[in-house]
Amino acid sequence: MDIKLIKPKEAAQILMCSERTLEAWRREEKGPCYYKIEGKILYKAEDILSFIEESKVSIQ
């Protein structure tokens, strides 16, 4: 099993937002899925990429 977990700092860089934005999204229960393991917030890289893809806006 090859799961790549990343810290909020790296997730924020990928999403081009601040760590505070990620924190606000967690409070508001929106944004990418995350894990809380022993008090540490971690994101699965695959979930970050899925969140980006789901945010795509198609212009018809």
HTML snippet that shows the backbone in 3Dmol.js (N, CA, C, O; Angstrom):
<script src="https://3Dmol.org/build/3Dmol-min.js"></script>
<div id="view" style="width:600px;height:400px;position:relative"></div>
<script>
const pdb = `
ATOM      1  N   MET A   1       0.856  -1.181   0.000  1.00  0.00           N
ATOM      2  CA  MET A   1       0.000   0.000   0.000  1.00  0.00           C
ATOM      3  C   MET A   1       0.896   1.236   0.000  1.00  0.00           C
ATOM      4  O   MET A   1       1.766   1.387   0.857  1.00  0.00           O
ATOM      5  N   ASP A   2       0.670   2.109  -0.968  1.00  0.00           N
ATOM      6  CA  ASP A   2       1.504   3.301  -1.111  1.00  0.00           C
ATOM      7  C   ASP A   2       0.638   4.552  -0.979  1.00  0.00           C
ATOM      8  O   ASP A   2       0.117   5.065  -1.968  1.00  0.00           O
ATOM      9  N   ILE A   3       0.492   5.033   0.252  1.00  0.00           N
ATOM     10  CA  ILE A   3      -0.313   6.223   0.521  1.00  0.00           C
ATOM     11  C   ILE A   3       0.630   7.379   0.820  1.00  0.00           C
ATOM     12  O   ILE A   3       1.469   7.292   1.716  1.00  0.00           O
ATOM     13  N   LYS A   4       0.486   8.465   0.061  1.00  0.00           N
ATOM     14  CA  LYS A   4       1.326   9.647   0.273  1.00  0.00           C
ATOM     15  C   LYS A   4       0.521  10.667   1.071  1.00  0.00           C
ATOM     16  O   LYS A   4      -0.425  11.265   0.559  1.00  0.00           O
ATOM     17  N   LEU A   5       0.909  10.858   2.328  1.00  0.00           N
ATOM     18  CA  LEU A   5       0.275  11.865   3.177  1.00  0.00           C
ATOM     19  C   LEU A   5       1.155  13.101   3.209  1.00  0.00           C
ATOM     20  O   LEU A   5       2.378  13.005   3.319  1.00  0.00           O
ATOM     21  N   ILE A   6       0.522  14.259   3.113  1.00  0.00           N
ATOM     22  CA  ILE A   6       1.280  15.509   3.108  1.00  0.00           C
ATOM     23  C   ILE A   6       0.759  16.437   4.200  1.00  0.00           C
ATOM     24  O   ILE A   6      -0.389  16.338   4.634  1.00  0.00           O
ATOM     25  N   LYS A   7       1.621  17.326   4.624  1.00  0.00           N
ATOM     26  CA  LYS A   7       1.277  18.295   5.666  1.00  0.00           C
ATOM     27  C   LYS A   7       0.495  19.456   5.054  1.00  0.00           C
ATOM     28  O   LYS A   7       0.535  19.663   3.842  1.00  0.00           O
ATOM     29  N   PRO A   8      -0.214  20.211   5.891  1.00  0.00           N
ATOM     30  CA  PRO A   8      -0.994  21.348   5.385  1.00  0.00           C
ATOM     31  C   PRO A   8      -0.172  22.349   4.575  1.00  0.00           C
ATOM     32  O   PRO A   8      -0.682  22.928   3.616  1.00  0.00           O
ATOM     33  N   LYS A   9       1.076  22.558   4.942  1.00  0.00           N
ATOM     34  CA  LYS A   9       1.902  23.518   4.210  1.00  0.00           C
ATOM     35  C   LYS A   9       2.044  23.113   2.749  1.00  0.00           C
ATOM     36  O   LYS A   9       1.902  23.946   1.853  1.00  0.00           O
ATOM     37  N   GLU A  10       2.325  21.827   2.506  1.00  0.00           N
ATOM     38  CA  GLU A  10       2.472  21.343   1.135  1.00  0.00           C
ATOM     39  C   GLU A  10       1.126  21.346   0.414  1.00  0.00           C
ATOM     40  O   GLU A  10       1.055  21.687  -0.767  1.00  0.00           O
ATOM     41  N   ALA A  11       0.062  20.967   1.119  1.00  0.00           N
ATOM     42  CA  ALA A  11      -1.276  20.981   0.519  1.00  0.00           C
ATOM     43  C   ALA A  11      -1.646  22.402   0.092  1.00  0.00           C
ATOM     44  O   ALA A  11      -2.202  22.605  -0.987  1.00  0.00           O
ATOM     45  N   ALA A  12      -1.340  23.373   0.934  1.00  0.00           N
ATOM     46  CA  ALA A  12      -1.641  24.772   0.613  1.00  0.00           C
ATOM     47  C   ALA A  12      -0.862  25.228  -0.621  1.00  0.00           C
ATOM     48  O   ALA A  12      -1.395  25.962  -1.454  1.00  0.00           O
ATOM     49  N   GLN A  13       0.382  24.801  -0.743  1.00  0.00           N
ATOM     50  CA  GLN A  13       1.173  25.166  -1.925  1.00  0.00           C
ATOM     51  C   GLN A  13       0.546  24.589  -3.188  1.00  0.00           C
ATOM     52  O   GLN A  13       0.446  25.276  -4.205  1.00  0.00           O
ATOM     53  N   ILE A  14       0.130  23.347  -3.126  1.00  0.00           N
ATOM     54  CA  ILE A  14      -0.490  22.706  -4.296  1.00  0.00           C
ATOM     55  C   ILE A  14      -1.780  23.421  -4.679  1.00  0.00           C
ATOM     56  O   ILE A  14      -2.053  23.634  -5.860  1.00  0.00           O
ATOM     57  N   LEU A  15      -2.574  23.791  -3.669  1.00  0.00           N
ATOM     58  CA  LEU A  15      -3.866  24.438  -3.906  1.00  0.00           C
ATOM     59  C   LEU A  15      -3.749  25.944  -4.127  1.00  0.00           C
ATOM     60  O   LEU A  15      -4.745  26.607  -4.415  1.00  0.00           O
ATOM     61  N   MET A  16      -2.540  26.487  -3.994  1.00  0.00           N
ATOM     62  CA  MET A  16      -2.290  27.917  -4.151  1.00  0.00           C
ATOM     63  C   MET A  16      -3.171  28.748  -3.211  1.00  0.00           C
ATOM     64  O   MET A  16      -3.806  29.722  -3.616  1.00  0.00           O
ATOM     65  N   CYS A  17      -3.183  28.328  -1.947  1.00  0.00           N
ATOM     66  CA  CYS A  17      -3.903  29.063  -0.915  1.00  0.00           C
ATOM     67  C   CYS A  17      -3.030  29.061   0.336  1.00  0.00           C
ATOM     68  O   CYS A  17      -1.952  28.467   0.346  1.00  0.00           O
ATOM     69  N   SER A  18      -3.488  29.713   1.367  1.00  0.00           N
ATOM     70  CA  SER A  18      -2.712  29.750   2.607  1.00  0.00           C
ATOM     71  C   SER A  18      -3.106  28.591   3.520  1.00  0.00           C
ATOM     72  O   SER A  18      -4.156  27.971   3.350  1.00  0.00           O
ATOM     73  N   GLU A  19      -2.246  28.317   4.482  1.00  0.00           N
ATOM     74  CA  GLU A  19      -2.575  27.302   5.485  1.00  0.00           C
ATOM     75  C   GLU A  19      -3.792  27.736   6.295  1.00  0.00           C
ATOM     76  O   GLU A  19      -4.582  26.900   6.735  1.00  0.00           O
ATOM     77  N   ARG A  20      -3.939  29.035   6.488  1.00  0.00           N
ATOM     78  CA  ARG A  20      -5.107  29.545   7.222  1.00  0.00           C
ATOM     79  C   ARG A  20      -6.400  29.280   6.466  1.00  0.00           C
ATOM     80  O   ARG A  20      -7.442  29.029   7.072  1.00  0.00           O
ATOM     81  N   THR A  21      -6.328  29.338   5.130  1.00  0.00           N
ATOM     82  CA  THR A  21      -7.509  29.009   4.329  1.00  0.00           C
ATOM     83  C   THR A  21      -7.886  27.553   4.536  1.00  0.00           C
ATOM     84  O   THR A  21      -9.064  27.236   4.701  1.00  0.00           O
ATOM     85  N   LEU A  22      -6.900  26.665   4.528  1.00  0.00           N
ATOM     86  CA  LEU A  22      -7.174  25.246   4.781  1.00  0.00           C
ATOM     87  C   LEU A  22      -7.788  25.057   6.162  1.00  0.00           C
ATOM     88  O   LEU A  22      -8.716  24.268   6.333  1.00  0.00           O
ATOM     89  N   GLU A  23      -7.271  25.777   7.138  1.00  0.00           N
ATOM     90  CA  GLU A  23      -7.803  25.699   8.504  1.00  0.00           C
ATOM     91  C   GLU A  23      -9.264  26.149   8.534  1.00  0.00           C
ATOM     92  O   GLU A  23     -10.102  25.520   9.181  1.00  0.00           O
ATOM     93  N   ALA A  24      -9.560  27.240   7.829  1.00  0.00           N
ATOM     94  CA  ALA A  24     -10.941  27.744   7.776  1.00  0.00           C
ATOM     95  C   ALA A  24     -11.841  26.726   7.090  1.00  0.00           C
ATOM     96  O   ALA A  24     -12.966  26.496   7.536  1.00  0.00           O
ATOM     97  N   TRP A  25     -11.364  26.118   6.017  1.00  0.00           N
ATOM     98  CA  TRP A  25     -12.159  25.111   5.318  1.00  0.00           C
ATOM     99  C   TRP A  25     -12.465  23.929   6.232  1.00  0.00           C
ATOM    100  O   TRP A  25     -13.570  23.387   6.195  1.00  0.00           O
ATOM    101  N   ARG A  26     -11.500  23.530   7.046  1.00  0.00           N
ATOM    102  CA  ARG A  26     -11.746  22.417   7.976  1.00  0.00           C
ATOM    103  C   ARG A  26     -12.831  22.794   8.970  1.00  0.00           C
ATOM    104  O   ARG A  26     -13.717  21.989   9.258  1.00  0.00           O
ATOM    105  N   ARG A  27     -12.768  24.018   9.500  1.00  0.00           N
ATOM    106  CA  ARG A  27     -13.799  24.489  10.454  1.00  0.00           C
ATOM    107  C   ARG A  27     -15.172  24.529   9.794  1.00  0.00           C
ATOM    108  O   ARG A  27     -16.180  24.187  10.412  1.00  0.00           O
ATOM    109  N   GLU A  28     -15.198  24.953   8.528  1.00  0.00           N
ATOM    110  CA  GLU A  28     -16.461  25.108   7.798  1.00  0.00           C
ATOM    111  C   GLU A  28     -16.903  23.806   7.125  1.00  0.00           C
ATOM    112  O   GLU A  28     -17.928  23.765   6.444  1.00  0.00           O
ATOM    113  N   GLU A  29     -16.120  22.750   7.324  1.00  0.00           N
ATOM    114  CA  GLU A  29     -16.403  21.431   6.751  1.00  0.00           C
ATOM    115  C   GLU A  29     -16.519  21.477   5.236  1.00  0.00           C
ATOM    116  O   GLU A  29     -17.420  20.872   4.656  1.00  0.00           O
ATOM    117  N   LYS A  30     -15.599  22.200   4.595  1.00  0.00           N
ATOM    118  CA  LYS A  30     -15.508  22.190   3.146  1.00  0.00           C
ATOM    119  C   LYS A  30     -14.029  22.047   2.775  1.00  0.00           C
ATOM    120  O   LYS A  30     -13.168  22.008   3.655  1.00  0.00           O
ATOM    121  N   GLY A  31     -13.747  21.971   1.520  1.00  0.00           N
ATOM    122  CA  GLY A  31     -12.360  21.762   1.105  1.00  0.00           C
ATOM    123  C   GLY A  31     -12.050  20.284   0.993  1.00  0.00           C
ATOM    124  O   GLY A  31     -12.948  19.447   1.082  1.00  0.00           O
ATOM    125  N   PRO A  32     -10.782  19.960   0.798  1.00  0.00           N
ATOM    126  CA  PRO A  32     -10.406  18.556   0.627  1.00  0.00           C
ATOM    127  C   PRO A  32     -10.524  17.755   1.924  1.00  0.00           C
ATOM    128  O   PRO A  32     -10.434  18.306   3.021  1.00  0.00           O
ATOM    129  N   CYS A  33     -10.727  16.450   1.777  1.00  0.00           N
ATOM    130  CA  CYS A  33     -10.762  15.551   2.933  1.00  0.00           C
ATOM    131  C   CYS A  33      -9.402  15.576   3.615  1.00  0.00           C
ATOM    132  O   CYS A  33      -8.379  15.819   2.974  1.00  0.00           O
ATOM    133  N   TYR A  34      -9.399  15.323   4.916  1.00  0.00           N
ATOM    134  CA  TYR A  34      -8.129  15.299   5.648  1.00  0.00           C
ATOM    135  C   TYR A  34      -8.196  14.239   6.732  1.00  0.00           C
ATOM    136  O   TYR A  34      -9.262  13.718   7.061  1.00  0.00           O
ATOM    137  N   TYR A  35      -7.036  13.939   7.272  1.00  0.00           N
ATOM    138  CA  TYR A  35      -6.921  12.971   8.367  1.00  0.00           C
ATOM    139  C   TYR A  35      -6.371  13.691   9.580  1.00  0.00           C
ATOM    140  O   TYR A  35      -5.568  14.615   9.453  1.00  0.00           O
ATOM    141  N   LYS A  36      -6.803  13.268  10.757  1.00  0.00           N
ATOM    142  CA  LYS A  36      -6.256  13.796  12.002  1.00  0.00           C
ATOM    143  C   LYS A  36      -5.685  12.598  12.747  1.00  0.00           C
ATOM    144  O   LYS A  36      -6.425  11.799  13.322  1.00  0.00           O
ATOM    145  N   ILE A  37      -4.366  12.482  12.730  1.00  0.00           N
ATOM    146  CA  ILE A  37      -3.681  11.347  13.326  1.00  0.00           C
ATOM    147  C   ILE A  37      -2.815  11.855  14.474  1.00  0.00           C
ATOM    148  O   ILE A  37      -1.877  12.625  14.269  1.00  0.00           O
ATOM    149  N   GLU A  38      -3.143  11.418  15.669  1.00  0.00           N
ATOM    150  CA  GLU A  38      -2.432  11.848  16.880  1.00  0.00           C
ATOM    151  C   GLU A  38      -2.294  13.369  16.946  1.00  0.00           C
ATOM    152  O   GLU A  38      -1.237  13.897  17.291  1.00  0.00           O
ATOM    153  N   GLY A  39      -3.380  14.057  16.610  1.00  0.00           N
ATOM    154  CA  GLY A  39      -3.418  15.510  16.698  1.00  0.00           C
ATOM    155  C   GLY A  39      -2.811  16.239  15.515  1.00  0.00           C
ATOM    156  O   GLY A  39      -2.842  17.469  15.470  1.00  0.00           O
ATOM    157  N   LYS A  40      -2.262  15.511  14.559  1.00  0.00           N
ATOM    158  CA  LYS A  40      -1.653  16.136  13.372  1.00  0.00           C
ATOM    159  C   LYS A  40      -2.626  16.059  12.205  1.00  0.00           C
ATOM    160  O   LYS A  40      -3.265  15.032  11.978  1.00  0.00           O
ATOM    161  N   ILE A  41      -2.729  17.155  11.474  1.00  0.00           N
ATOM    162  CA  ILE A  41      -3.568  17.212  10.282  1.00  0.00           C
ATOM    163  C   ILE A  41      -2.717  16.784   9.093  1.00  0.00           C
ATOM    164  O   ILE A  41      -1.621  17.301   8.875  1.00  0.00           O
ATOM    165  N   LEU A  42      -3.241  15.834   8.331  1.00  0.00           N
ATOM    166  CA  LEU A  42      -2.551  15.348   7.138  1.00  0.00           C
ATOM    167  C   LEU A  42      -3.563  15.196   6.006  1.00  0.00           C
ATOM    168  O   LEU A  42      -4.735  14.892   6.227  1.00  0.00           O
ATOM    169  N   TYR A  43      -3.078  15.412   4.810  1.00  0.00           N
ATOM    170  CA  TYR A  43      -3.904  15.256   3.619  1.00  0.00           C
ATOM    171  C   TYR A  43      -3.323  14.151   2.755  1.00  0.00           C
ATOM    172  O   TYR A  43      -2.105  13.990   2.676  1.00  0.00           O
ATOM    173  N   LYS A  44      -4.190  13.395   2.110  1.00  0.00           N
ATOM    174  CA  LYS A  44      -3.731  12.404   1.148  1.00  0.00           C
ATOM    175  C   LYS A  44      -3.569  13.140  -0.181  1.00  0.00           C
ATOM    176  O   LYS A  44      -4.490  13.819  -0.635  1.00  0.00           O
ATOM    177  N   ALA A  45      -2.406  13.003  -0.799  1.00  0.00           N
ATOM    178  CA  ALA A  45      -2.115  13.717  -2.050  1.00  0.00           C
ATOM    179  C   ALA A  45      -3.216  13.459  -3.081  1.00  0.00           C
ATOM    180  O   ALA A  45      -3.616  14.372  -3.803  1.00  0.00           O
ATOM    181  N   GLU A  46      -3.696  12.242  -3.150  1.00  0.00           N
ATOM    182  CA  GLU A  46      -4.749  11.871  -4.097  1.00  0.00           C
ATOM    183  C   GLU A  46      -6.030  12.674  -3.839  1.00  0.00           C
ATOM    184  O   GLU A  46      -6.717  13.062  -4.784  1.00  0.00           O
ATOM    185  N   ASP A  47      -6.355  12.923  -2.564  1.00  0.00           N
ATOM    186  CA  ASP A  47      -7.551  13.699  -2.221  1.00  0.00           C
ATOM    187  C   ASP A  47      -7.408  15.160  -2.648  1.00  0.00           C
ATOM    188  O   ASP A  47      -8.387  15.787  -3.052  1.00  0.00           O
ATOM    189  N   ILE A  48      -6.202  15.695  -2.563  1.00  0.00           N
ATOM    190  CA  ILE A  48      -5.961  17.075  -3.004  1.00  0.00           C
ATOM    191  C   ILE A  48      -6.204  17.173  -4.509  1.00  0.00           C
ATOM    192  O   ILE A  48      -6.866  18.099  -4.977  1.00  0.00           O
ATOM    193  N   LEU A  49      -5.669  16.218  -5.259  1.00  0.00           N
ATOM    194  CA  LEU A  49      -5.849  16.225  -6.714  1.00  0.00           C
ATOM    195  C   LEU A  49      -7.320  16.016  -7.089  1.00  0.00           C
ATOM    196  O   LEU A  49      -7.804  16.627  -8.042  1.00  0.00           O
ATOM    197  N   SER A  50      -8.027  15.170  -6.360  1.00  0.00           N
ATOM    198  CA  SER A  50      -9.462  14.958  -6.604  1.00  0.00           C
ATOM    199  C   SER A  50     -10.246  16.237  -6.328  1.00  0.00           C
ATOM    200  O   SER A  50     -11.157  16.583  -7.081  1.00  0.00           O
ATOM    201  N   PHE A  51      -9.895  16.941  -5.251  1.00  0.00           N
ATOM    202  CA  PHE A  51     -10.566  18.196  -4.907  1.00  0.00           C
ATOM    203  C   PHE A  51     -10.382  19.218  -6.033  1.00  0.00           C
ATOM    204  O   PHE A  51     -11.319  19.930  -6.395  1.00  0.00           O
ATOM    205  N   ILE A  52      -9.173  19.279  -6.577  1.00  0.00           N
ATOM    206  CA  ILE A  52      -8.907  20.199  -7.687  1.00  0.00           C
ATOM    207  C   ILE A  52      -9.783  19.832  -8.881  1.00  0.00           C
ATOM    208  O   ILE A  52     -10.422  20.696  -9.482  1.00  0.00           O
ATOM    209  N   GLU A  53      -9.807  18.550  -9.218  1.00  0.00           N
ATOM    210  CA  GLU A  53     -10.582  18.093 -10.379  1.00  0.00           C
ATOM    211  C   GLU A  53     -12.077  18.355 -10.186  1.00  0.00           C
ATOM    212  O   GLU A  53     -12.765  18.746 -11.129  1.00  0.00           O
ATOM    213  N   GLU A  54     -12.577  18.142  -8.975  1.00  0.00           N
ATOM    214  CA  GLU A  54     -14.008  18.370  -8.698  1.00  0.00           C
ATOM    215  C   GLU A  54     -14.367  19.851  -8.725  1.00  0.00           C
ATOM    216  O   GLU A  54     -15.543  20.201  -8.830  1.00  0.00           O
ATOM    217  N   SER A  55     -13.368  20.722  -8.631  1.00  0.00           N
ATOM    218  CA  SER A  55     -13.614  22.168  -8.633  1.00  0.00           C
ATOM    219  C   SER A  55     -13.629  22.752 -10.034  1.00  0.00           C
ATOM    220  O   SER A  55     -13.822  23.956 -10.207  1.00  0.00           O
ATOM    221  N   LYS A  56     -13.425  21.901 -11.038  1.00  0.00           N
ATOM    222  CA  LYS A  56     -13.352  22.374 -12.419  1.00  0.00           C
ATOM    223  C   LYS A  56     -14.703  22.941 -12.848  1.00  0.00           C
ATOM    224  O   LYS A  56     -15.756  22.371 -12.563  1.00  0.00           O
ATOM    225  N   VAL A  57     -14.645  24.067 -13.534  1.00  0.00           N
ATOM    226  CA  VAL A  57     -15.837  24.718 -14.072  1.00  0.00           C
ATOM    227  C   VAL A  57     -15.796  24.588 -15.580  1.00  0.00           C
ATOM    228  O   VAL A  57     -14.830  25.006 -16.218  1.00  0.00           O
ATOM    229  N   SER A  58     -16.831  24.015 -16.148  1.00  0.00           N
ATOM    230  CA  SER A  58     -16.903  23.856 -17.605  1.00  0.00           C
ATOM    231  C   SER A  58     -17.737  24.973 -18.185  1.00  0.00           C
ATOM    232  O   SER A  58     -18.832  25.263 -17.703  1.00  0.00           O
ATOM    233  N   ILE A  59     -17.217  25.594 -19.218  1.00  0.00           N
ATOM    234  CA  ILE A  59     -17.954  26.651 -19.909  1.00  0.00           C
ATOM    235  C   ILE A  59     -18.485  26.058 -21.214  1.00  0.00           C
ATOM    236  O   ILE A  59     -17.733  25.506 -22.018  1.00  0.00           O
ATOM    237  N   GLN A  60     -19.774  26.185 -21.399  1.00  0.00           N
ATOM    238  CA  GLN A  60     -20.391  25.571 -22.579  1.00  0.00           C
ATOM    239  C   GLN A  60     -20.706  26.578 -23.634  1.00  0.00           C
ATOM    240  O   GLN A  60     -21.229  26.223 -24.691  1.00  0.00           O
TER     241      GLN A  60
END
`;
const viewer = $3Dmol.createViewer("view");
viewer.addModel(pdb, "pdb");
viewer.setStyle({}, {cartoon: {color: "spectrum"}});
viewer.zoomTo();
viewer.render();
</script>
